[in-house]
Amino acid sequence: MDIPWDDERTRKMATCVGLITSKGKNGDNIMAAEWTFHISYAPSLFAVSIGKGKATAGNIKETGKFGISICAEDQSIISSIAGGSRGKNVDKIAVLKSMGVKFSRGKKTGVLLVENSAMTAECKLVKTVQTGDHTLFIGEVVEISGSSKEPIIYHGGKYFKLGEGLQKPDEDTLNKINKHVKKHTR
């Protein structure tokens, strides 16, 4: 089945916002990607799902590298600019720089990274998977850094800060769970 873009049922997901940077024939580019995931520890792999025909998709296919900057709580304006227009039509890097956003060049890939993000990673493309109307780009992390800043949370078309933590089950409940798991182990 097809689900329309922005359907209320799909707005139940809560994600971070990846600021995906790349370089191609039109220079440096940035886009906001809600579907940005860490999918493996060894080797460390990240996946980002990008709509077909996007400038970033073309850049990654052309160069085999991309950057991920996980948007921090105080960077919602960066996400709105990076996700608000097409890189084929607007130099979003120039817009962000004119608004005081700072970038640095990745040490291993040369792609731009957004300074003061919650996390930044430089990735080399290892696999491309066609997934419906999006392409999943899987990149191996070649350089990574983090900050003390918390990531922005995206849910229902709005930005949120991390809130109150929820307690995991207490030890008695965990023991009960383990008894049930042992009872039903195949």
BELKAGI-V713275 format. One record per backbone hydrogen bond with DSSP energy under -0.5 kcal/mol. NH is the residue of the N-H (numbers start at 1). CO is the residue of the C=O. E is the energy in kcal/mol with one decimal. If there is no record, write none. Layout:
BEGIN
nh: (NH | NH)
co: (CO | CO)
e: (E | E)
END
This chain:
BEGIN
nh: (7 | 10 | 11 | 11 | 12 | 13 | 15 | 18 | 18 | 19 | 20 | 20 | 21 | 21 | 22 | 24 | 27 | 29 | 31 | 32 | 33 | 36 | 37 | 39 | 39 | 40 | 42 | 45 | 45 | 46 | 47 | 48 | 49 | 50 | 50 | 52 | 54 | 58 | 59 | 60 | 61 | 62 | 63 | 64 | 66 | 67 | 68 | 69 | 70 | 70 | 71 | 71 | 73 | 75 | 79 | 80 | 81 | 82 | 83 | 84 | 84 | 85 | 89 | 90 | 92 | 95 | 96 | 97 | 98 | 99 | 99 | 100 | 101 | 104 | 106 | 110 | 113 | 115 | 115 | 117 | 118 | 119 | 120 | 121 | 122 | 123 | 124 | 125 | 126 | 127 | 129 | 131 | 134 | 135 | 136 | 137 | 137 | 138 | 138 | 139 | 139 | 140 | 141 | 142 | 143 | 145 | 147 | 152 | 153 | 154 | 155 | 155 | 156 | 156 | 158 | 160 | 174 | 175 | 176 | 177 | 178 | 179 | 180 | 181 | 182 | 183 | 184 | 185)
co: (4 | 7 | 7 | 8 | 9 | 10 | 154 | 16 | 33 | 69 | 18 | 31 | 19 | 67 | 29 | 27 | 24 | 22 | 20 | 82 | 18 | 34 | 47 | 37 | 45 | 45 | 43 | 40 | 43 | 139 | 37 | 137 | 35 | 48 | 135 | 133 | 51 | 54 | 55 | 56 | 57 | 58 | 59 | 60 | 123 | 21 | 121 | 19 | 68 | 119 | 17 | 69 | 150 | 72 | 75 | 76 | 77 | 78 | 79 | 80 | 81 | 81 | 86 | 86 | 90 | 91 | 92 | 93 | 94 | 95 | 96 | 97 | 96 | 113 | 111 | 106 | 104 | 102 | 113 | 114 | 70 | 70 | 145 | 68 | 143 | 66 | 140 | 64 | 138 | 138 | 136 | 134 | 131 | 50 | 129 | 48 | 135 | 127 | 136 | 46 | 137 | 124 | 44 | 122 | 122 | 120 | 118 | 71 | 160 | 15 | 153 | 158 | 11 | 13 | 155 | 153 | 170 | 171 | 172 | 173 | 174 | 175 | 176 | 177 | 178 | 179 | 180 | 182)
e: (-1.4 | -1.1 | -0.7 | -0.8 | -0.7 | -1.0 | -2.3 | -0.5 | -2.3 | -2.7 | -0.9 | -2.7 | -0.6 | -2.0 | -1.9 | -1.7 | -2.3 | -2.6 | -1.7 | -0.6 | -3.2 | -1.4 | -3.0 | -0.6 | -2.5 | -1.2 | -0.5 | -1.8 | -0.6 | -2.5 | -2.9 | -2.1 | -2.2 | -0.6 | -2.7 | -1.7 | -1.6 | -1.8 | -2.4 | -2.6 | -2.2 | -2.2 | -2.7 | -2.7 | -2.1 | -2.6 | -2.7 | -1.7 | -0.5 | -2.8 | -2.7 | -0.6 | -1.9 | -2.4 | -1.8 | -2.4 | -2.1 | -3.0 | -2.1 | -0.6 | -0.7 | -0.6 | -1.4 | -2.1 | -1.6 | -1.9 | -2.6 | -2.8 | -2.4 | -0.8 | -0.8 | -1.8 | -2.4 | -2.1 | -3.0 | -0.8 | -2.4 | -2.3 | -0.6 | -0.9 | -2.3 | -0.8 | -2.8 | -2.6 | -2.8 | -2.9 | -2.2 | -2.7 | -3.2 | -1.7 | -2.5 | -2.7 | -1.9 | -3.0 | -3.3 | -2.9 | -0.7 | -3.0 | -0.6 | -2.9 | -0.6 | -2.9 | -2.7 | -2.9 | -1.1 | -2.5 | -2.4 | -2.9 | -2.7 | -3.5 | -0.5 | -2.5 | -0.7 | -0.6 | -1.7 | -2.6 | -2.4 | -2.4 | -2.0 | -2.5 | -2.5 | -1.9 | -2.0 | -2.6 | -2.7 | -2.2 | -1.6 | -1.1)
END
